[in-house]
């Protein structure tokens, strides 16, 4: 009887499978949305399945090591190895096409810079402070010298998960880097001890009244309550979608996000393309000065660069009045962590290298570059690219996607649909459970340490002690004309203004960490 029962049961399962296939087939034939499924019921699903895993197949099987965008396998591998504190070296020479257009060559000195054996720099090779003090030229009450040349760019809680923000802030604390909040407000996960730059977007999240207007009193209270907030950044635009606003769907607003952003639950929240707190360039300068006066903090602006007319106007106002931003964060138009239409991510605003070189010259022509700290953001989280950025006039580097990769992002490109498989860019609690905060915090810290170490080694090879000493004559680019290389000075038609610098030891005597001035 048992044999007969087992036989009948196995036959029943076959009928279940056949019935299931028939149901799918009938549904496919009757549905009107997909031609393939109407013409090829059941088997047509294989086409859509293969299409859905196409990015993964190309990423791991089809594409070569240097082929992918935005970050190829070699770049991601270097970040992963650095984050895991593994060997991040290459063997048997470079596999790069060193004759390709805009290939970077760092001109090494005949005799490298010699680090003193008893120097703290030699003992702590990952500790590289910024050469400029932000806000000092305008006598802000609480000027700020970032304790690290590499820091975490603006990524809000909401676009990234709670555990991702938590890991990043804990990791930043370990290496004395600052953490930019992004425009989603100051969440509990930004309060783990790292220096913070509070980012104000057009929605004024976290510092808005019940009508959605900017509230100076709320900002003042926030700064008083959390002294780790070291500067304020006013967002004009971002590389992912410059000049475009956004909508946070009501379905995604949890009780926690509602409280952090000061927005109602269950309602879509608009982040408009422009600010309502001021009008025009003059109004923006007044707004910046009001914030600086009320909070005592340095205030800067962030933007992706396109037209220069308003920047010229801003520079003229700053030259005439001595008022204006203490720092400018220049974002590349290559796109970033923010979800955006392809028309914006692909075509609106200039890539970092073009945008920064044009903007810097606007302020240099008016002898203002010493009064402003320039922060660079746009796929610069690699030593050679960072050296180029410092040579062009950058004072700090912000990293976004590189920081995400260091804590486990696999470049699945699912940031915009809440299905990030690593839990980094999703609010899905199940997917977030894969992030073990202490481990990932250590990985971000390790990546930052390895980055700083290699930037310093490249700097020493060029004969300097600090990256701020790089000049545009120290970097050559392949300009694609008969494989000729030219210096950055020749390519972009300017030489950066020298940054005052005496020694690394002197910088470390006046570092500001965690809201306290040393």
HUDAWO-V979856 format. One record per residue. RES is the residue in one small letter. SS is DSSP state (helix for helix, strand for strand, loop for the rest). PSI is psi in whole degrees, -180 to 180 (NA if undefined). NEAR is the number of other C-alpha atoms within 12 Angstrom. Layout:
res->RES ss->SS psi->PSI near->NEAR
res->RES ss->SS psi->PSI near->NEAR
This chain:
res->x ss->loop psi->-39 near->7
res->x ss->helix psi->-39 near->8
res->x ss->helix psi->-43 near->9
res->x ss->helix psi->-42 near->10
res->x ss->helix psi->-44 near->11
res->x ss->helix psi->-40 near->12
res->x ss->helix psi->-47 near->13
res->x ss->helix psi->-38 near->14
res->x ss->helix psi->-42 near->14
res->x ss->helix psi->-39 near->14
res->x ss->helix psi->-40 near->14
res->x ss->helix psi->-41 near->14
res->x ss->helix psi->-40 near->14
res->x ss->helix psi->-42 near->14
res->x ss->helix psi->-37 near->14
res->x ss->helix psi->-45 near->14
res->x ss->helix psi->-44 near->14
res->x ss->helix psi->-42 near->15
res->x ss->helix psi->-41 near->14
res->x ss->helix psi->-43 near->15
res->x ss->helix psi->-40 near->18
res->x ss->helix psi->-41 near->17
res->x ss->helix psi->-46 near->16
res->x ss->helix psi->-43 near->22
res->x ss->helix psi->-44 near->22
res->x ss->helix psi->-43 near->18
res->x ss->helix psi->-43 near->20
res->x ss->helix psi->-41 near->24
res->x ss->helix psi->-36 near->22
res->x ss->helix psi->-28 near->17
res->x ss->loop psi->155 near->17
res->x ss->loop psi->3 near->12
res->x ss->loop psi->-33 near->12
res->x ss->loop psi->117 near->18
res->x ss->helix psi->-45 near->17
res->x ss->helix psi->-44 near->19
res->x ss->helix psi->-33 near->24
res->x ss->helix psi->-39 near->21
res->x ss->helix psi->-30 near->20
res->x ss->loop psi->71 near->22
res->x ss->loop psi->148 near->24
res->x ss->loop psi->-65 near->24
res->x ss->loop psi->-22 near->20
res->x ss->helix psi->-23 near->21
res->x ss->helix psi->-27 near->22
res->x ss->helix psi->-35 near->15
res->x ss->helix psi->-45 near->18
res->x ss->helix psi->-34 near->17
res->x ss->helix psi->-46 near->15
res->x ss->helix psi->-37 near->15
res->x ss->helix psi->-39 near->14
res->x ss->helix psi->-31 near->16
res->x ss->loop psi->9 near->17
res->x ss->helix psi->-47 near->18
res->x ss->helix psi->-41 near->21
res->x ss->helix psi->-41 near->21
res->x ss->helix psi->-44 near->16
res->x ss->helix psi->-38 near->21
res->x ss->helix psi->-41 near->26
res->x ss->helix psi->-16 near->20
res->x ss->helix psi->-47 near->15
res->x ss->helix psi->-52 near->15
res->x ss->loop psi->145 near->19
res->x ss->loop psi->179 near->17
res->x ss->loop psi->-24 near->22
res->x ss->loop psi->15 near->20
res->x ss->loop psi->-29 near->20
res->x ss->loop psi->159 near->21
res->x ss->loop psi->150 near->23
res->x ss->loop psi->-23 near->27
res->x ss->loop psi->126 near->32
res->x ss->loop psi->176 near->25
res->x ss->helix psi->-36 near->26
res->x ss->helix psi->-43 near->27
res->x ss->helix psi->-47 near->34
res->x ss->helix psi->-40 near->34
res->x ss->helix psi->-37 near->30
res->x ss->helix psi->-40 near->31
res->x ss->helix psi->-46 near->41
res->x ss->helix psi->-48 near->32
res->x ss->helix psi->-41 near->28
res->x ss->helix psi->-42 near->34
res->x ss->helix psi->-34 near->34
res->x ss->loop psi->3 near->27
res->x ss->loop psi->38 near->24
res->x ss->loop psi->176 near->16
res->x ss->loop psi->116 near->16
res->x ss->loop psi->20 near->22
res->x ss->loop psi->165 near->18
res->x ss->loop psi->153 near->14
res->x ss->loop psi->156 near->8
res->x ss->loop psi->25 near->7
res->x ss->loop psi->171 near->9
res->x ss->loop psi->148 near->12
res->x ss->loop psi->14 near->14
res->x ss->loop psi->151 near->19
res->x ss->loop psi->96 near->15
res->x ss->loop psi->-3 near->20
res->x ss->loop psi->5 near->20
res->x ss->loop psi->158 near->18
res->x ss->loop psi->133 near->20
res->x ss->loop psi->27 near->26
res->x ss->loop psi->138 near->25
res->x ss->strand psi->129 near->31
res->x ss->strand psi->125 near->30
res->x ss->strand psi->124 near->36
res->x ss->loop psi->108 near->31
res->x ss->loop psi->151 near->22
res->x ss->loop psi->154 near->19
res->x ss->loop psi->-40 near->11
res->x ss->loop psi->112 near->12
res->x ss->loop psi->165 near->18
res->x ss->loop psi->135 near->21
res->x ss->loop psi->121 near->21
res->x ss->loop psi->133 near->25
res->x ss->loop psi->140 near->14
res->x ss->loop psi->-31 near->10
res->x ss->loop psi->10 near->11
res->x ss->loop psi->145 near->18
res->x ss->helix psi->-28 near->20
res->x ss->helix psi->-39 near->28
res->x ss->helix psi->-34 near->21
res->x ss->helix psi->-31 near->14
res->x ss->loop psi->73 near->22
res->x ss->loop psi->-14 near->27
res->x ss->loop psi->6 near->30
res->x ss->loop psi->100 near->37
res->x ss->loop psi->100 near->46
res->x ss->loop psi->161 near->43
res->x ss->loop psi->143 near->42
res->x ss->loop psi->-22 near->40
res->x ss->loop psi->151 near->43
res->x ss->loop psi->116 near->39
res->x ss->strand psi->125 near->40
res->x ss->loop psi->-6 near->35
res->x ss->loop psi->-39 near->24
res->x ss->loop psi->-25 near->25
res->x ss->loop psi->11 near->31
res->x ss->loop psi->44 near->22
res->x ss->loop psi->152 near->29
res->x ss->loop psi->-35 near->22
res->x ss->strand psi->73 near->34
res->x ss->loop psi->163 near->35
res->x ss->strand psi->120 near->45
res->x ss->loop psi->110 near->41
res->x ss->loop psi->136 near->50
res->x ss->loop psi->-1 near->44
res->x ss->loop psi->144 near->46
res->x ss->loop psi->-13 near->47
res->x ss->strand psi->132 near->50
res->x ss->strand psi->173 near->50
res->x ss->strand psi->126 near->51
res->x ss->loop psi->174 near->47
res->x ss->loop psi->109 near->54
res->x ss->loop psi->117 near->46
res->x ss->loop psi->157 near->43
res->x ss->strand psi->119 near->41
res->x ss->loop psi->-54 near->41
res->x ss->loop psi->-39 near->41
res->x ss->strand psi->160 near->44
res->x ss->loop psi->165 near->41
res->x ss->helix psi->-44 near->36
res->x ss->helix psi->-34 near->42
res->x ss->helix psi->-46 near->48
res->x ss->helix psi->-43 near->50
res->x ss->helix psi->-48 near->38
res->x ss->helix psi->-41 near->41
res->x ss->helix psi->-43 near->61
res->x ss->helix psi->-41 near->49
res->x ss->helix psi->-40 near->37
res->x ss->helix psi->-41 near->42
res->x ss->helix psi->-38 near->46
res->x ss->helix psi->-38 near->34
res->x ss->helix psi->-27 near->34
res->x ss->loop psi->14 near->41
res->x ss->loop psi->30 near->40
res->x ss->loop psi->157 near->48
res->x ss->strand psi->160 near->49
res->x ss->strand psi->115 near->53
res->x ss->strand psi->131 near->45
res->x ss->loop psi->-21 near->48
res->x ss->loop psi->175 near->41
res->x ss->loop psi->8 near->42
res->x ss->loop psi->4 near->44
res->x ss->loop psi->174 near->44
res->x ss->loop psi->106 near->46
res->x ss->loop psi->167 near->38
res->x ss->helix psi->-24 near->24
res->x ss->helix psi->-9 near->33
res->x ss->helix psi->2 near->42
res->x ss->loop psi->33 near->33
res->x ss->loop psi->0 near->30
res->x ss->loop psi->-12 near->30
res->x ss->loop psi->154 near->42
res->x ss->strand psi->146 near->43
res->x ss->strand psi->137 near->47
res->x ss->strand psi->119 near->49
res->x ss->strand psi->124 near->49
res->x ss->strand psi->126 near->42
res->x ss->strand psi->115 near->42
res->x ss->loop psi->-172 near->43
res->x ss->loop psi->-16 near->37
res->x ss->loop psi->-9 near->39
res->x ss->loop psi->36 near->40
res->x ss->loop psi->133 near->42
res->x ss->loop psi->-18 near->41
res->x ss->loop psi->42 near->35
res->x ss->strand psi->149 near->32
res->x ss->loop psi->-174 near->20
res->x ss->loop psi->-18 near->19
res->x ss->loop psi->0 near->16
res->x ss->loop psi->10 near->25
res->x ss->loop psi->154 near->25
res->x ss->strand psi->138 near->29
res->x ss->loop psi->110 near->27
res->x ss->helix psi->-37 near->25
res->x ss->helix psi->-38 near->19
res->x ss->helix psi->-39 near->26
res->x ss->helix psi->-44 near->33
res->x ss->helix psi->-44 near->26
res->x ss->helix psi->-39 near->17
res->x ss->helix psi->-45 near->28
res->x ss->helix psi->-38 near->31
res->x ss->helix psi->-38 near->18
res->x ss->helix psi->-29 near->15
res->x ss->loop psi->87 near->28
res->x ss->loop psi->-11 near->28
res->x ss->loop psi->-10 near->37
res->x ss->strand psi->112 near->44
res->x ss->strand psi->-16 near->45
res->x ss->strand psi->162 near->47
res->x ss->strand psi->133 near->52
res->x ss->strand psi->124 near->43
res->x ss->strand psi->117 near->44
res->x ss->strand psi->121 near->43
res->x ss->loop psi->-39 near->39
res->x ss->loop psi->169 near->42
res->x ss->loop psi->159 near->48
res->x ss->loop psi->-31 near->44
res->x ss->loop psi->-39 near->40
res->x ss->loop psi->67 near->34
res->x ss->loop psi->133 near->40
res->x ss->loop psi->8 near->29
res->x ss->loop psi->139 near->29
res->x ss->loop psi->-164 near->28
res->x ss->strand psi->169 near->27
res->x ss->strand psi->129 near->23
res->x ss->strand psi->110 near->30
res->x ss->loop psi->142 near->20
res->x ss->helix psi->-30 near->18
res->x ss->helix psi->-21 near->17
res->x ss->helix psi->-3 near->26
res->x ss->loop psi->103 near->27
res->x ss->loop psi->173 near->23
res->x ss->helix psi->-40 near->16
res->x ss->helix psi->-46 near->24
res->x ss->helix psi->-38 near->34
res->x ss->helix psi->-43 near->30
res->x ss->helix psi->-40 near->22
res->x ss->helix psi->-44 near->30
res->x ss->helix psi->-10 near->40
res->x ss->loop psi->53 near->31
res->x ss->loop psi->153 near->35
res->x ss->loop psi->150 near->28
res->x ss->loop psi->149 near->21
res->x ss->loop psi->-1 near->16
res->x ss->loop psi->140 near->16
res->x ss->loop psi->139 near->17
res->x ss->strand psi->125 near->29
res->x ss->strand psi->133 near->24
res->x ss->strand psi->98 near->30
res->x ss->loop psi->167 near->25
res->x ss->loop psi->-27 near->20
res->x ss->loop psi->165 near->24
res->x ss->loop psi->144 near->29
res->x ss->loop psi->-11 near->23
res->x ss->loop psi->-11 near->28
res->x ss->loop psi->166 near->20
res->x ss->loop psi->128 near->13
res->x ss->helix psi->-179 near->18
res->x ss->helix psi->-43 near->26
res->x ss->helix psi->-43 near->23
res->x ss->helix psi->-37 near->19
res->x ss->helix psi->-42 near->32
res->x ss->helix psi->-43 near->33
res->x ss->helix psi->-42 near->25
res->x ss->helix psi->-45 near->31
res->x ss->helix psi->-47 near->36
res->x ss->helix psi->-36 near->31
res->x ss->helix psi->-45 near->28
res->x ss->helix psi->-44 near->36
res->x ss->helix psi->-40 near->35
res->x ss->helix psi->-41 near->24
res->x ss->helix psi->-33 near->26
res->x ss->helix psi->-22 near->32
res->x ss->loop psi->2 near->29
res->x ss->strand psi->156 near->41
res->x ss->strand psi->146 near->45
res->x ss->strand psi->131 near->48
res->x ss->strand psi->179 near->40
res->x ss->strand psi->150 near->39
res->x ss->strand psi->137 near->40
res->x ss->strand psi->151 near->41
res->x ss->strand psi->147 near->45
res->x ss->loop psi->134 near->42
res->x ss->loop psi->-103 near->29
res->x ss->loop psi->149 near->20
res->x ss->loop psi->-3 near->23
res->x ss->helix psi->-47 near->15
res->x ss->helix psi->-30 near->20
res->x ss->helix psi->-38 near->34
res->x ss->helix psi->-42 near->23
res->x ss->helix psi->-43 near->22
res->x ss->helix psi->-45 near->31
res->x ss->helix psi->-39 near->34
res->x ss->helix psi->-44 near->25
res->x ss->helix psi->-44 near->24
res->x ss->helix psi->-39 near->31
res->x ss->helix psi->-41 near->23
res->x ss->helix psi->-36 near->14
res->x ss->helix psi->-17 near->17
res->x ss->loop psi->13 near->23
res->x ss->loop psi->156 near->35
res->x ss->loop psi->-170 near->41
res->x ss->loop psi->149 near->49
res->x ss->loop psi->-25 near->44
res->x ss->strand psi->157 near->45
res->x ss->strand psi->122 near->46
res->x ss->strand psi->116 near->46
res->x ss->strand psi->116 near->50
res->x ss->strand psi->141 near->46
res->x ss->loop psi->148 near->42
res->x ss->loop psi->12 near->38
res->x ss->loop psi->-5 near->38
res->x ss->loop psi->168 near->35
res->x ss->loop psi->-144 near->43
res->x ss->loop psi->-20 near->41
res->x ss->loop psi->137 near->39
res->x ss->loop psi->139 near->30
res->x ss->loop psi->153 near->29
res->x ss->loop psi->145 near->20
res->x ss->helix psi->-32 near->16
res->x ss->helix psi->-32 near->18
res->x ss->helix psi->-51 near->26
res->x ss->helix psi->-33 near->28
res->x ss->helix psi->-27 near->21
res->x ss->helix psi->-20 near->21
res->x ss->loop psi->128 near->28
res->x ss->loop psi->162 near->33
res->x ss->loop psi->150 near->33
res->x ss->loop psi->158 near->33
res->x ss->helix psi->-48 near->38
res->x ss->helix psi->-35 near->37
res->x ss->helix psi->-45 near->29
res->x ss->helix psi->-44 near->34
res->x ss->helix psi->-45 near->43
res->x ss->helix psi->-37 near->37
res->x ss->helix psi->-43 near->31
res->x ss->helix psi->-44 near->41
res->x ss->helix psi->-41 near->44
res->x ss->helix psi->-28 near->28
res->x ss->helix psi->-45 near->29
res->x ss->helix psi->-30 near->34
res->x ss->helix psi->-36 near->28
res->x ss->loop psi->-20 near->20
res->x ss->loop psi->15 near->25
res->x ss->loop psi->42 near->21
res->x ss->loop psi->-4 near->35
res->x ss->loop psi->-24 near->34
res->x ss->loop psi->-21 near->30
res->x ss->loop psi->-8 near->34
res->x ss->loop psi->137 near->41
res->x ss->strand psi->133 near->44
res->x ss->strand psi->122 near->46
res->x ss->strand psi->130 near->45
res->x ss->strand psi->136 near->49
res->x ss->strand psi->121 near->49
res->x ss->loop psi->73 near->45
res->x ss->loop psi->43 near->38
res->x ss->loop psi->13 near->41
res->x ss->loop psi->36 near->43
res->x ss->loop psi->142 near->37
res->x ss->helix psi->-46 near->34
res->x ss->helix psi->-42 near->33
res->x ss->helix psi->-37 near->35
res->x ss->helix psi->-42 near->41
res->x ss->helix psi->-41 near->49
res->x ss->helix psi->-43 near->47
res->x ss->helix psi->-44 near->48
res->x ss->helix psi->-38 near->48
res->x ss->helix psi->-30 near->45
res->x ss->helix psi->-12 near->49
res->x ss->loop psi->1 near->46
res->x ss->loop psi->148 near->49
res->x ss->loop psi->-24 near->51
res->x ss->strand psi->160 near->48
res->x ss->strand psi->131 near->51
res->x ss->strand psi->135 near->42
res->x ss->strand psi->140 near->43
res->x ss->loop psi->-73 near->44
res->x ss->helix psi->-33 near->44
res->x ss->helix psi->-39 near->44
res->x ss->helix psi->-39 near->52
res->x ss->helix psi->-44 near->47
res->x ss->helix psi->-38 near->40
res->x ss->helix psi->-26 near->45
res->x ss->loop psi->10 near->49
res->x ss->loop psi->-7 near->40
res->x ss->loop psi->137 near->37
res->x ss->loop psi->16 near->33
res->x ss->loop psi->46 near->35
res->x ss->loop psi->-14 near->32
res->x ss->loop psi->39 near->33
res->x ss->loop psi->20 near->25
res->x ss->loop psi->-29 near->31
res->x ss->loop psi->-6 near->23
res->x ss->loop psi->14 near->19
res->x ss->loop psi->25 near->26
res->x ss->loop psi->24 near->23
res->x ss->loop psi->119 near->31
res->x ss->loop psi->-19 near->28
res->x ss->loop psi->-3 near->35
res->x ss->loop psi->4 near->38
res->x ss->loop psi->-43 near->51
res->x ss->loop psi->50 near->43
res->x ss->loop psi->155 near->34
res->x ss->loop psi->5 near->33
res->x ss->loop psi->117 near->27
res->x ss->helix psi->-37 near->21
res->x ss->helix psi->-43 near->18
res->x ss->helix psi->-32 near->22
res->x ss->helix psi->-24 near->29
res->x ss->loop psi->-19 near->19
res->x ss->loop psi->-19 near->23
res->x ss->loop psi->114 near->34
res->x ss->loop psi->107 near->25
res->x ss->helix psi->-51 near->29
res->x ss->helix psi->-40 near->24
res->x ss->helix psi->-45 near->25
res->x ss->helix psi->-31 near->37
res->x ss->helix psi->-42 near->35
res->x ss->helix psi->-35 near->31
res->x ss->helix psi->-42 near->39
res->x ss->helix psi->-43 near->49
res->x ss->helix psi->-41 near->41
res->x ss->helix psi->-41 near->35
res->x ss->helix psi->-44 near->48
res->x ss->helix psi->-41 near->49
res->x ss->helix psi->-45 near->37
res->x ss->helix psi->-37 near->37
res->x ss->helix psi->-52 near->44
res->x ss->helix psi->-42 near->41
res->x ss->helix psi->-47 near->30
res->x ss->helix psi->-35 near->31
res->x ss->helix psi->-43 near->40
res->x ss->helix psi->-42 near->40
res->x ss->helix psi->-40 near->31
res->x ss->helix psi->-41 near->35
res->x ss->helix psi->-47 near->37
res->x ss->helix psi->-38 near->31
res->x ss->helix psi->-32 near->26
res->x ss->loop psi->-2 near->32
res->x ss->loop psi->13 near->25
res->x ss->loop psi->164 near->32
res->x ss->loop psi->-35 near->33
res->x ss->loop psi->144 near->46
res->x ss->helix psi->-26 near->51
res->x ss->helix psi->-17 near->44
res->x ss->helix psi->-10 near->38
res->x ss->loop psi->139 near->43
res->x ss->loop psi->169 near->34
res->x ss->loop psi->-10 near->36
res->x ss->loop psi->-11 near->31
res->x ss->loop psi->-12 near->36
res->x ss->strand psi->130 near->37
res->x ss->strand psi->148 near->34
res->x ss->strand psi->144 near->33
res->x ss->strand psi->118 near->25
res->x ss->loop psi->6 near->23
res->x ss->loop psi->1 near->16
res->x ss->loop psi->101 near->13
res->x ss->loop psi->34 near->11
res->x ss->loop psi->28 near->17
res->x ss->loop psi->140 near->20
res->x ss->strand psi->145 near->27
res->x ss->strand psi->156 near->28
res->x ss->strand psi->161 near->29
res->x ss->helix psi->-36 near->37
res->x ss->helix psi->-44 near->26
res->x ss->helix psi->-42 near->22
res->x ss->helix psi->-41 near->25
res->x ss->helix psi->4 near->27
res->x ss->loop psi->38 near->18
res->x ss->loop psi->163 near->25
res->x ss->loop psi->130 near->28
res->x ss->loop psi->154 near->40
res->x ss->loop psi->130 near->32
res->x ss->loop psi->139 near->25
res->x ss->loop psi->125 near->30
res->x ss->loop psi->128 near->22
res->x ss->loop psi->133 near->23
res->x ss->loop psi->-58 near->18
res->x ss->loop psi->160 near->25
res->x ss->helix psi->-36 near->32
res->x ss->helix psi->-39 near->24
res->x ss->helix psi->-38 near->20
res->x ss->helix psi->-40 near->29
res->x ss->helix psi->-12 near->30
res->x ss->loop psi->-14 near->18
res->x ss->loop psi->53 near->22
res->x ss->loop psi->145 near->31
res->x ss->strand psi->118 near->34
res->x ss->strand psi->135 near->34
res->x ss->loop psi->29 near->33
res->x ss->loop psi->1 near->30
res->x ss->strand psi->134 near->22
res->x ss->strand psi->121 near->22
res->x ss->loop psi->NA near->17
